[in-house]
Amino acid sequence: MAIKDAALNALLEPAIAAMGFELWGVERVSQGKHSRLVVYIDSPEGVTVDHCAEVSRQVSAILDVEDPIPGQYRLEVSSPGMDRPLFTLEQFERYRGHVVTLRLRAPFDGRRKFKGLLAGIDNDEVLLHLDGEEYCFPIDGIEQARVVPQFDT
């Protein structure tokens, strides 16, 4: 979740905001020697490939100077997309009423993966309706969360 990358978010957010984009979140994906740093940007007008390239150049320059991440990694700048990851309580609140998937850091009731209707937030907990029950998950216990795209048929 975004909490572990708070320092990285604080480093990148002002430059990304100055370019007219919202820093949606930062995700570090370890893949052995080939780690990735994914920076998600968003805008009410949408995000194009050219926008991602422009932000990538700026973020790359900041990361080269500040060097906040040890080791090698590949930088990717992307739109969050329709199946957007959720990083903050504010983002969970924005997507209240949508179906989401959650993967927890530790099992709850013998499982780590949940899919249900996002009912909102309560203090630092995410409320999820699932199988006629309401579950409360502390945001610190959520490893990954994504919006499930809904298509009208």
C-alpha positions as CSV (number, residue, x, y, z in Angstrom):
1,M,0.0,0.0,0.0
2,A,1.0,3.6,-0.3
3,I,1.9,4.0,3.4
4,K,5.2,2.3,3.0
5,D,6.0,4.6,0.1
6,A,5.0,7.8,1.9
7,A,8.5,9.3,1.5
8,L,8.6,8.4,-2.2
9,N,5.1,9.9,-2.7
10,A,6.2,13.1,-0.9
11,L,9.3,13.3,-3.1
12,L,7.4,12.9,-6.4
13,E,4.0,14.4,-5.8
14,P,5.0,18.1,-6.1
15,A,6.7,17.7,-9.5
16,I,3.8,15.5,-10.8
17,A,1.2,18.0,-9.6
18,A,3.1,20.9,-11.2
19,M,2.8,19.1,-14.5
20,G,-1.0,19.0,-14.0
21,F,-1.4,15.4,-12.9
22,E,-2.5,13.6,-9.7
23,L,0.0,11.1,-8.3
24,W,-2.4,8.2,-7.9
25,G,0.1,5.9,-6.2
26,V,3.5,4.2,-6.3
27,E,4.0,0.4,-6.5
28,R,7.2,-1.4,-6.0
29,V,7.2,-4.8,-7.7
30,S,10.1,-7.1,-6.8
31,Q,11.0,-9.6,-9.5
32,G,14.5,-10.8,-8.5
33,K,17.1,-8.6,-10.2
34,H,14.4,-7.0,-12.4
35,S,12.4,-4.9,-9.9
36,R,9.9,-2.4,-11.2
37,L,8.8,1.0,-9.8
38,V,5.4,1.8,-11.2
39,V,4.2,5.4,-10.8
40,Y,0.5,5.8,-11.5
41,I,-0.7,9.3,-12.6
42,D,-4.3,10.4,-13.3
43,S,-6.0,13.5,-14.7
44,P,-9.7,14.4,-15.2
45,E,-8.9,14.8,-18.9
46,G,-7.3,11.3,-19.0
47,V,-3.7,10.2,-19.5
48,T,-2.0,9.6,-22.8
49,V,1.2,7.8,-23.7
50,D,2.8,11.2,-24.3
51,H,1.8,12.3,-20.8
52,C,3.4,9.1,-19.3
53,A,6.6,9.7,-21.3
54,E,6.8,13.4,-20.1
55,V,6.2,12.5,-16.5
56,S,8.7,9.6,-16.7
57,R,11.5,11.9,-17.8
58,Q,10.8,14.2,-14.9
59,V,10.4,11.4,-12.3
60,S,13.6,9.8,-13.6
61,A,15.6,13.0,-13.2
62,I,14.3,13.3,-9.6
63,L,15.1,9.7,-8.8
64,D,18.6,10.0,-10.3
65,V,19.4,13.1,-8.1
66,E,17.7,12.0,-4.9
67,D,18.5,8.2,-5.2
68,P,15.8,7.1,-2.7
69,I,15.7,3.5,-3.9
70,P,18.6,1.1,-3.4
71,G,19.5,-1.3,-6.2
72,Q,18.4,-1.5,-9.8
73,Y,14.8,-1.1,-11.0
74,R,12.9,-0.3,-14.1
75,L,10.7,2.9,-13.9
76,E,7.2,2.7,-15.4
77,V,4.7,5.6,-15.5
78,S,1.1,4.6,-16.2
79,S,-2.5,5.5,-15.9
80,P,-4.2,3.6,-13.2
81,G,-6.6,2.2,-15.8
82,M,-10.1,0.8,-15.3
83,D,-8.9,-1.9,-12.8
84,R,-7.1,0.8,-10.9
85,P,-5.2,0.0,-7.7
86,L,-6.4,1.8,-4.6
87,F,-3.7,3.1,-2.2
88,T,-5.3,5.6,0.2
89,L,-8.4,5.8,2.3
90,E,-9.5,8.8,0.2
91,Q,-9.3,6.6,-3.0
92,F,-11.3,3.9,-1.3
93,E,-14.0,6.5,-0.4
94,R,-14.0,7.8,-4.0
95,Y,-14.9,4.3,-5.2
96,R,-17.6,3.6,-2.7
97,G,-20.3,1.5,-4.3
98,H,-17.9,-0.2,-6.7
99,V,-16.8,-3.9,-6.7
100,V,-13.2,-4.3,-5.5
101,T,-10.8,-7.1,-4.9
102,L,-8.5,-7.1,-1.8
103,R,-5.5,-9.2,-1.0
104,L,-4.6,-9.1,2.6
105,R,-1.1,-9.3,4.1
106,A,-2.2,-12.0,6.5
107,P,-5.2,-14.4,6.3
108,F,-8.5,-13.5,7.8
109,D,-11.0,-16.4,8.3
110,G,-8.5,-18.6,6.5
111,R,-8.2,-16.6,3.4
112,R,-6.3,-13.6,2.0
113,K,-8.3,-12.7,-1.1
114,F,-11.7,-11.0,-1.0
115,K,-14.1,-9.6,-3.6
116,G,-17.1,-7.5,-2.7
117,L,-18.9,-4.2,-2.8
118,L,-16.9,-1.3,-1.3
119,A,-19.2,0.1,1.4
120,G,-16.8,3.0,2.3
121,I,-14.3,3.7,5.1
122,D,-14.5,3.9,8.9
123,N,-11.5,5.6,10.5
124,D,-8.6,3.6,9.1
125,E,-10.7,0.6,8.0
126,V,-12.1,-0.3,4.6
127,L,-15.7,-1.7,4.7
128,L,-16.5,-4.4,2.3
129,H,-19.9,-6.1,1.7
130,L,-19.5,-9.7,0.8
131,D,-21.9,-12.7,1.0
132,G,-24.4,-10.8,3.0
133,E,-21.8,-9.8,5.6
134,E,-19.9,-6.6,6.2
135,Y,-16.2,-7.0,6.7
136,C,-13.8,-4.3,8.1
137,F,-10.2,-4.5,7.1
138,P,-7.5,-2.1,8.5
139,I,-5.9,-0.4,5.5
140,D,-2.4,-1.4,6.9
141,G,-3.5,-5.0,6.5
142,I,-4.3,-4.7,2.8
143,E,-1.5,-5.7,0.6
144,Q,-3.3,-4.8,-2.7
145,A,-6.7,-3.5,-3.7
146,R,-8.1,-3.0,-7.2
147,V,-11.4,-1.8,-8.7
148,V,-13.1,-4.5,-10.7
149,P,-14.2,-2.9,-14.0
150,Q,-18.0,-3.1,-14.7
151,F,-19.2,-3.2,-18.3
152,D,-22.8,-2.5,-19.2
153,T,-24.1,-5.3,-21.4
